[in-house]
Amino acid sequence: MSVSAYIINPKNKEEEAFSIPLSSEKVFNTYWLLGCQQNNLDLIAEMSYGVEIGAENYISLINELSILKSWIEKELALDQSLEIVQKINLLTKELESIFKLDKFDRNDVILFIG
């Protein structure tokens, strides 16, 4: 299994094709969840079984991702952290593009991350 993000209410082919692979299940359970436990990051922890992200909660997720990224950079070796940090940066960029910059020209996009 792996953790990825995709749109659960797509309106066109571009939205249907949208997908962000984030982590293998092993890496997520080993590193992401440890960082969540140590920093009380509830939304990211919910990704282990799936969480819906929309316009109302994407900023909370971006804040949690920032905290997790800082923790990972501090606590993990560079070779362990590099790919995780890249995925966090990608997800943050896409969240801002979708919800802040209206990438899909609508405000009712719902991402499922899990």
Disulfide bonds with the S-S distance in Angstrom:
none
